[in-house]
Structures are given as structure tokens and as C-alpha cells.
Amino acid sequence: MKTMFLALLWASLVFGTNVACAERGDYGSGYGSGYGGGDWSGGLRHRIRETRARIERGYNEGRLSQHEAHRFQEELRDIDEDFDRVREEGGRHGSPEYYARHMARINEKINQLNAEITAEKHEHDRDRY
């Protein structure tokens, strides 16, 4: 069961990310539409990918349960969708202030999610010993 879940999780992450990036034209170069090279200084898209990898590592190492990993992936998916929406709307509104304000909010959401992941991993470590 665990192996099948990991295979499905890996396939959905790899395939889903590649399709989404291709549709947006975001190939990790940091260039794109909107302000800040399309990625608000190039950092948020990278942080989203890194957080996704942290969740997968936590699950693979047994430090996150299947339920926790799924919940964190869902939260991250919502953040990623919010990021795309703000990038799209930022270009329509034409306001650097609008874009910067909303990107700062998304950055804080990523910070909060990473703090939750860390707390859950440490909770599992404490429970093991």
C-alpha cells in the first residue's frame, strides 16, 4: 500500500508539475510575465518546489503520515494556485504594489506551511523515542 501510494504521489508530482509548468511557460529560468522576472525575485516558485520535496522526504522517511503528507500537499497546491492567480491578476492590474503585497502574503503562507511541516516531523521524532 505504501509503495503504491509513493508511486502515485511521485507520478502525480512529476507529471502534474511538468504539465503545469509547460502550460504557464515556466521552465524554472525565472523569466516570465509579471513583475520581478515572473517569480517575484525568482524565489517563490523555487520555495514551492522545495516545500513539495520536503513533504515527500518526510513521508518517505516515515516522519509524516500519509494523512499529514496529503494534507500538506493540498495546502501547498492551494498556495501554488494562489501564486498563479496573483501573477495573472498582477499583470492585469498593472500595479507593482498590488503584486508585491500579495506575493508577500503568499511568502508568509509558505513560511507557515514549512513551520507546520517541521513541527509534525519533530512530533514524530519525539514519539519514536
C-alpha positions as CSV (number, residue, x, y, z in Angstrom):
1,M,0.0,0.0,0.0
2,K,2.8,2.4,1.0
3,T,4.7,1.6,-2.2
4,M,1.7,2.2,-4.4
5,F,0.9,5.5,-2.7
6,L,4.5,6.6,-3.2
7,A,4.5,5.7,-6.8
8,L,1.2,7.5,-7.4
9,L,2.4,10.6,-5.4
10,W,5.7,10.7,-7.3
11,A,3.9,10.3,-10.7
12,S,1.4,13.0,-9.9
13,L,4.1,15.4,-8.7
14,V,6.4,14.8,-11.7
15,F,3.7,14.7,-14.4
16,G,1.5,17.4,-12.8
17,T,4.3,19.8,-12.3
18,N,5.7,19.4,-15.8
19,V,2.3,19.9,-17.4
20,A,1.5,22.9,-15.3
21,C,4.9,24.5,-16.0
22,A,4.6,23.9,-19.7
23,E,1.2,25.4,-19.8
24,R,2.5,28.5,-17.9
25,G,5.7,28.6,-19.9
26,D,7.6,28.5,-16.5
27,Y,10.6,26.3,-17.1
28,G,12.5,27.4,-14.0
29,S,14.5,30.1,-15.7
30,G,13.0,32.9,-13.6
31,Y,11.7,34.7,-16.8
32,G,8.1,35.2,-17.4
33,S,5.2,37.6,-17.2
34,G,4.6,39.9,-14.3
35,Y,7.0,41.8,-12.1
36,G,10.3,40.5,-10.7
37,G,11.1,38.3,-13.6
38,G,7.8,36.4,-13.3
39,D,8.6,34.9,-9.9
40,W,8.9,37.8,-7.5
41,S,12.7,37.8,-7.5
42,G,12.7,34.2,-8.6
43,G,12.1,32.8,-5.2
44,L,8.5,31.7,-4.6
45,R,8.3,29.1,-7.4
46,H,11.6,27.6,-6.1
47,R,10.3,27.6,-2.5
48,I,7.1,25.9,-3.5
49,R,9.1,23.1,-5.2
50,E,11.4,22.8,-2.2
51,T,8.4,22.5,0.1
52,R,6.9,19.8,-2.1
53,A,10.2,17.9,-1.9
54,R,10.3,18.3,2.0
55,I,6.8,16.8,2.2
56,E,7.8,13.9,0.1
57,R,11.0,13.3,2.0
58,G,9.2,13.5,5.3
59,Y,6.7,10.9,4.1
60,N,9.5,8.6,2.7
61,E,11.4,8.8,5.9
62,G,8.4,8.0,8.0
63,R,8.4,11.3,9.7
64,L,5.0,12.3,8.2
65,S,2.0,10.0,8.0
66,Q,0.1,9.5,4.7
67,H,-2.7,11.7,6.0
68,E,-0.3,14.5,7.0
69,A,1.6,14.4,3.7
70,H,-1.7,14.6,1.8
71,R,-2.9,17.5,3.9
72,F,0.3,19.4,3.4
73,Q,0.3,18.7,-0.4
74,E,-3.3,20.0,-0.6
75,E,-2.3,23.2,1.3
76,L,0.7,23.6,-1.0
77,R,-1.5,23.1,-4.1
78,D,-3.8,25.9,-2.8
79,I,-0.7,28.2,-2.3
80,D,0.5,27.4,-5.8
81,E,-2.9,28.2,-7.3
82,D,-3.0,31.4,-5.4
83,F,0.5,32.2,-6.7
84,D,-0.6,31.7,-10.3
85,R,-3.8,33.7,-9.8
86,V,-1.8,36.7,-8.4
87,R,0.7,36.5,-11.2
88,E,-2.1,36.7,-13.7
89,E,-4.0,39.4,-11.9
90,G,-0.9,41.4,-11.2
91,G,-0.3,41.8,-14.9
92,R,-3.9,43.0,-15.4
93,H,-3.9,45.5,-12.6
94,G,-0.5,46.8,-13.6
95,S,0.3,47.8,-10.0
96,P,3.7,46.7,-8.5
97,E,2.2,47.4,-5.1
98,Y,-0.7,45.0,-5.6
99,Y,1.7,42.3,-6.8
100,A,4.3,42.9,-4.0
101,R,1.6,42.9,-1.3
102,H,0.0,39.6,-2.5
103,M,3.4,37.9,-3.1
104,A,4.4,38.8,0.4
105,R,1.2,37.2,1.7
106,I,2.0,34.0,-0.3
107,N,5.5,34.0,1.0
108,E,4.1,34.1,4.6
109,K,1.8,31.2,3.7
110,I,4.8,29.2,2.6
111,N,6.6,30.1,5.8
112,Q,3.6,28.9,7.9
113,L,3.3,25.7,6.0
114,N,7.0,24.9,6.4
115,A,6.7,25.6,10.1
116,E,3.8,23.1,10.3
117,I,5.8,20.5,8.4
118,T,8.8,21.0,10.8
119,A,6.5,20.7,13.8
120,E,4.9,17.5,12.6
121,K,8.3,15.9,11.7
122,H,9.6,16.8,15.2
123,E,6.4,15.4,16.8
124,H,7.0,12.1,15.0
125,D,10.7,12.1,16.2
126,R,9.6,12.6,19.8
127,D,7.0,9.8,19.5
128,R,9.6,7.4,18.3
129,Y,11.9,7.7,21.3
